Amino acid sequence: MKTLSIDADRLLGRLRNLGQIGRDSDGRLVRLAGSDNDKAGRDAFVAWIRSAGLEVAVDRIGNIFGIWRDDANTNHTPVLLGSHIDTVINAGIYDGCYGVLSGLEVIETLQASGFVPANPIAVAAFTNEEGVRYAPDMMGSLVYAGGLPVEEALATVGTDGTTLGAELERIGYAGFEKPGFLKPHAYIELHIEQGPVLEREGMPIGAVENLQGISWQRVTIEGEANHAGTTPMSMRRDAGHAAARVVTFLRDRARRANTPTVATVGCMSFEPNAINVIPSRATFTVDLRDPDEGRLQAEEAALAAYLKELAAAEEVTISVERLARFQPVAFDKNIVELIEDAARKRGLASKRMTSGAGHDAQMIARIAPSAMIFVPSISGISHNPREHTPDADLVAGANVLLDVVTRLSAQ
Amino acid sequence: MKTLSIDADRLLGRLRNLGQIGRDSDGRLVRLAGSDNDKAGRDAFVAWIRSAGLEVAVDRIGNIFGIWRDDANTNHTPVLLGSHIDTVINAGIYDGCYGVLSGLEVIETLQASGFVPANPIAVAAFTNEEGVRYAPDMMGSLVYAGGLPVEEALATVGTDGTTLGAELERIGYAGFEKPGFLKPHAYIELHIEQGPVLEREGMPIGAVENLQGISWQRVTIEGEANHAGTTPMSMRRDAGHAAARVVTFLRDRARRANTPTVATVGCMSFEPNAINVIPSRATFTVDLRDPDEGRLQAEEAALAAYLKELAAAEEVTISVERLARFQPVAFDKNIVELIEDAARKRGLASKRMTSGAGHDAQMIARIAPSAMIFVPSISGISHNPREHTPDADLVAGANVLLDVVTRLSAQ
């Protein structure tokens, strides 16, 4: 029997096509959730779903589904594929879109082959995975999995003062389905790695067995503004200096430990932010990740202890706000093995790995057996126009997805 | 003979009056150079000069002079008193204004006493001492002393995109006199300390014998933006972390040294400033001050060496831009002794000290024997609505100024 394969030209063509939709006047790709550009991307995706003859459904948080089912399998739960098509500001064309369009590609390939699935097969584009305009990220899949009430999510006020619910209505994607209306038989998300590991190790396929737990905190340090020239070093309560101590503490601790823990301070601001004034306030974010929940908790505890010690030593006041917290996710062992098996049969080397990024799969894993397939990201670059994966790797990943879906929907 | 004293009610009344001029809708005192609020403050000062019967002169950079001279002394160089009346954002009422209004007060007191000065006596309000809207600070006195061509100063583009020259014309303070037109016989600036030393030591008068050298630099560190979750700690080029290392380096070095060196990082920004992205760029300012030029140069050299080492260790690119550099200033020994002597004769304890802040006096010292008198700042607070000096200290300082001016203009 001839091995079935996806239509590479169709998949790559759509990926490039979608990557041209939602460019700003500087040519930057910006499809923030609920925006006019997001609508343009959604419209293109829905047109492709319709042209494939799939049923289109949109739920209240704006998640879009393309469903292939027939009278014989409609009572079975669907094998769900998907990811997201919203982007960050100045994005690359692969993040999210590759998983969504590959899901559609797999369905069309199976349709054309005459394959009769025992389960429906559906492709989903989840709303606001990036979380740039509305927090938290992975919102559409979180709501879908029952982790956040839909009313609360719709009421989210964005960085530009808009409300997600009103924006979804405005762009015509406030649907009627109740989030969670399709309970998946299984969920598989194909995604670029967004990290350097697969490329460095020469592996075309990552069988993602788990996903790091994520702890996001915002730390505010209050000291005292004073004149930079007249205040002796010994009499300062310098919030900026205290913030810098936290950055170096986190870095030194993470480098010293022989663990996969990563710690990042990505946002930082000083007040009054004047060259000749000792900062009265410093505000910064801490992003801690670890695939082990116990270790993630230990890192959080170590930071809290350090902040307490620092507040006393520097005579500053420190407050911490939790912005997001997700426990590590273990994906479904059977699906991970199916991924490895599918890669092996196509002669593709694969590597079990941990996802360092958050993905919709971590939310859907709450309600269905789930796993992810990674393909290499050149230099690990993502959230950047230089994000790139070679065509051959994109095609290979979609073919592995095809084989896994075939196995799962034939059971 | 009865000791002459200034009119405390008149001085304090004007100080409070001027402190109400230029409040924004939140009640904050904001008289940025060249603004409508600056014009309102200038108009009040000029009205007081006129009511004292003084000659008013305005030079091309907008410095305002009130000159008391007569036919007998007009060929002699004037004893100049002064400071500035522009403010920072959300300022206190004393910084600068106290010196200007005390200068006027001294002249009016001497006029009323029948004193006949051998030299003219003049009071100056220098333009844009604070440098908040237009850089550099102390601009009016710098231009006056010949340290910056007036055309260049007038062409300065402000933080709001305006040009200082156009703004001075708009508010009616683009004068005709050539900066430097009055060559001072001596210059004395009375000012609040803006530091905690006098209050802490219970000293009402500071005889300021020198002024710290100032080195302002902007440092830009370029690393690589990457995903906070997928990039192992060992593979990061984190510009934010490198910036934090510089902050802790400067602090540790200044604390370890048993010198008056102060080092401050007041401004800090990260790019892209996103919680889950390793900073690709960090930009921050370094403010180094020391009363000894050799030591200040050594501190600059130590920073430069550290940045070089850091760039190699963290695989980041570091560039440095010099924003301002003033050598330490030694004030005139004779005037400093006159200040100490005047304080002693009034029964006021005084302390020789270094100015940690920059002042117009450091510029005028280039063209005339100069010195400063400090009065205590409660808790050292300045550039803040809580800036405060008790009335008794304000009056004592103005009386010491009166005595010094009497001695200088009787010679």
HADDOCK unambig.tbl for C-alpha pairs under 7 A between the chains (distance, minus, plus):
assign (segid A and resid 194 and name CA) (segid B and resid 227 and name CA) 7.00 0.50 0.50
assign (segid A and resid 194 and name CA) (segid B and resid 230 and name CA) 6.45 0.50 0.50
assign (segid A and resid 195 and name CA) (segid B and resid 230 and name CA) 4.77 0.50 0.50
assign (segid A and resid 195 and name CA) (segid B and resid 231 and name CA) 5.77 0.50 0.50
assign (segid A and resid 226 and name CA) (segid B and resid 381 and name CA) 6.23 0.50 0.50
assign (segid A and resid 226 and name CA) (segid B and resid 382 and name CA) 6.85 0.50 0.50
assign (segid A and resid 227 and name CA) (segid B and resid 194 and name CA) 6.96 0.50 0.50
assign (segid A and resid 227 and name CA) (segid B and resid 382 and name CA) 6.74 0.50 0.50
assign (segid A and resid 228 and name CA) (segid B and resid 264 and name CA) 6.05 0.50 0.50
assign (segid A and resid 229 and name CA) (segid B and resid 262 and name CA) 6.73 0.50 0.50
assign (segid A and resid 229 and name CA) (segid B and resid 289 and name CA) 6.53 0.50 0.50
assign (segid A and resid 229 and name CA) (segid B and resid 356 and name CA) 4.26 0.50 0.50
assign (segid A and resid 229 and name CA) (segid B and resid 357 and name CA) 4.89 0.50 0.50
assign (segid A and resid 230 and name CA) (segid B and resid 194 and name CA) 6.44 0.50 0.50
assign (segid A and resid 230 and name CA) (segid B and resid 195 and name CA) 4.75 0.50 0.50
assign (segid A and resid 230 and name CA) (segid B and resid 356 and name CA) 4.25 0.50 0.50
assign (segid A and resid 230 and name CA) (segid B and resid 357 and name CA) 5.90 0.50 0.50
assign (segid A and resid 231 and name CA) (segid B and resid 195 and name CA) 5.74 0.50 0.50
assign (segid A and resid 232 and name CA) (segid B and resid 262 and name CA) 6.58 0.50 0.50
assign (segid A and resid 233 and name CA) (segid B and resid 255 and name CA) 6.32 0.50 0.50
assign (segid A and resid 233 and name CA) (segid B and resid 262 and name CA) 6.12 0.50 0.50
assign (segid A and resid 241 and name CA) (segid B and resid 247 and name CA) 6.18 0.50 0.50
assign (segid A and resid 241 and name CA) (segid B and resid 248 and name CA) 6.60 0.50 0.50
assign (segid A and resid 244 and name CA) (segid B and resid 244 and name CA) 4.47 0.50 0.50
assign (segid A and resid 244 and name CA) (segid B and resid 247 and name CA) 6.35 0.50 0.50
assign (segid A and resid 244 and name CA) (segid B and resid 248 and name CA) 6.54 0.50 0.50
assign (segid A and resid 245 and name CA) (segid B and resid 248 and name CA) 6.58 0.50 0.50
assign (segid A and resid 247 and name CA) (segid B and resid 241 and name CA) 6.18 0.50 0.50
assign (segid A and resid 247 and name CA) (segid B and resid 244 and name CA) 6.35 0.50 0.50
assign (segid A and resid 248 and name CA) (segid B and resid 241 and name CA) 6.59 0.50 0.50
assign (segid A and resid 248 and name CA) (segid B and resid 244 and name CA) 6.53 0.50 0.50
assign (segid A and resid 248 and name CA) (segid B and resid 245 and name CA) 6.58 0.50 0.50
assign (segid A and resid 255 and name CA) (segid B and resid 233 and name CA) 6.31 0.50 0.50
assign (segid A and resid 262 and name CA) (segid B and resid 229 and name CA) 6.73 0.50 0.50
assign (segid A and resid 262 and name CA) (segid B and resid 232 and name CA) 6.58 0.50 0.50
assign (segid A and resid 262 and name CA) (segid B and resid 233 and name CA) 6.12 0.50 0.50
assign (segid A and resid 264 and name CA) (segid B and resid 228 and name CA) 6.04 0.50 0.50
assign (segid A and resid 264 and name CA) (segid B and resid 278 and name CA) 6.50 0.50 0.50
assign (segid A and resid 265 and name CA) (segid B and resid 275 and name CA) 6.93 0.50 0.50
assign (segid A and resid 266 and name CA) (segid B and resid 273 and name CA) 5.54 0.50 0.50
assign (segid A and resid 266 and name CA) (segid B and resid 274 and name CA) 5.28 0.50 0.50
assign (segid A and resid 266 and name CA) (segid B and resid 275 and name CA) 4.55 0.50 0.50
assign (segid A and resid 266 and name CA) (segid B and resid 276 and name CA) 6.11 0.50 0.50
assign (segid A and resid 266 and name CA) (segid B and resid 277 and name CA) 5.64 0.50 0.50
assign (segid A and resid 266 and name CA) (segid B and resid 278 and name CA) 5.56 0.50 0.50
assign (segid A and resid 266 and name CA) (segid B and resid 279 and name CA) 5.72 0.50 0.50
assign (segid A and resid 267 and name CA) (segid B and resid 270 and name CA) 6.40 0.50 0.50
assign (segid A and resid 267 and name CA) (segid B and resid 273 and name CA) 4.37 0.50 0.50
assign (segid A and resid 267 and name CA) (segid B and resid 274 and name CA) 5.40 0.50 0.50
assign (segid A and resid 267 and name CA) (segid B and resid 275 and name CA) 5.47 0.50 0.50
assign (segid A and resid 268 and name CA) (segid B and resid 269 and name CA) 6.31 0.50 0.50
assign (segid A and resid 268 and name CA) (segid B and resid 270 and name CA) 6.09 0.50 0.50
assign (segid A and resid 268 and name CA) (segid B and resid 273 and name CA) 6.79 0.50 0.50
assign (segid A and resid 269 and name CA) (segid B and resid 268 and name CA) 6.33 0.50 0.50
assign (segid A and resid 269 and name CA) (segid B and resid 269 and name CA) 6.04 0.50 0.50
assign (segid A and resid 270 and name CA) (segid B and resid 267 and name CA) 6.39 0.50 0.50
assign (segid A and resid 270 and name CA) (segid B and resid 268 and name CA) 6.09 0.50 0.50
assign (segid A and resid 273 and name CA) (segid B and resid 266 and name CA) 5.51 0.50 0.50
assign (segid A and resid 273 and name CA) (segid B and resid 267 and name CA) 4.37 0.50 0.50
assign (segid A and resid 273 and name CA) (segid B and resid 268 and name CA) 6.81 0.50 0.50
assign (segid A and resid 274 and name CA) (segid B and resid 266 and name CA) 5.26 0.50 0.50
assign (segid A and resid 274 and name CA) (segid B and resid 267 and name CA) 5.41 0.50 0.50
assign (segid A and resid 275 and name CA) (segid B and resid 265 and name CA) 6.92 0.50 0.50
assign (segid A and resid 275 and name CA) (segid B and resid 266 and name CA) 4.55 0.50 0.50
assign (segid A and resid 275 and name CA) (segid B and resid 267 and name CA) 5.49 0.50 0.50
assign (segid A and resid 275 and name CA) (segid B and resid 285 and name CA) 5.99 0.50 0.50
assign (segid A and resid 275 and name CA) (segid B and resid 287 and name CA) 6.72 0.50 0.50
assign (segid A and resid 276 and name CA) (segid B and resid 266 and name CA) 6.14 0.50 0.50
assign (segid A and resid 276 and name CA) (segid B and resid 287 and name CA) 6.67 0.50 0.50
assign (segid A and resid 277 and name CA) (segid B and resid 266 and name CA) 5.64 0.50 0.50
assign (segid A and resid 278 and name CA) (segid B and resid 264 and name CA) 6.51 0.50 0.50
assign (segid A and resid 278 and name CA) (segid B and resid 266 and name CA) 5.56 0.50 0.50
assign (segid A and resid 279 and name CA) (segid B and resid 266 and name CA) 5.71 0.50 0.50
assign (segid A and resid 285 and name CA) (segid B and resid 275 and name CA) 5.98 0.50 0.50
assign (segid A and resid 287 and name CA) (segid B and resid 275 and name CA) 6.71 0.50 0.50
assign (segid A and resid 287 and name CA) (segid B and resid 276 and name CA) 6.66 0.50 0.50
assign (segid A and resid 289 and name CA) (segid B and resid 229 and name CA) 6.54 0.50 0.50
assign (segid A and resid 356 and name CA) (segid B and resid 229 and name CA) 4.27 0.50 0.50
assign (segid A and resid 356 and name CA) (segid B and resid 230 and name CA) 4.26 0.50 0.50
assign (segid A and resid 357 and name CA) (segid B and resid 229 and name CA) 4.91 0.50 0.50
assign (segid A and resid 357 and name CA) (segid B and resid 230 and name CA) 5.92 0.50 0.50
assign (segid A and resid 381 and name CA) (segid B and resid 226 and name CA) 6.27 0.50 0.50
assign (segid A and resid 382 and name CA) (segid B and resid 226 and name CA) 6.89 0.50 0.50
assign (segid A and resid 382 and name CA) (segid B and resid 227 and name CA) 6.78 0.50 0.50
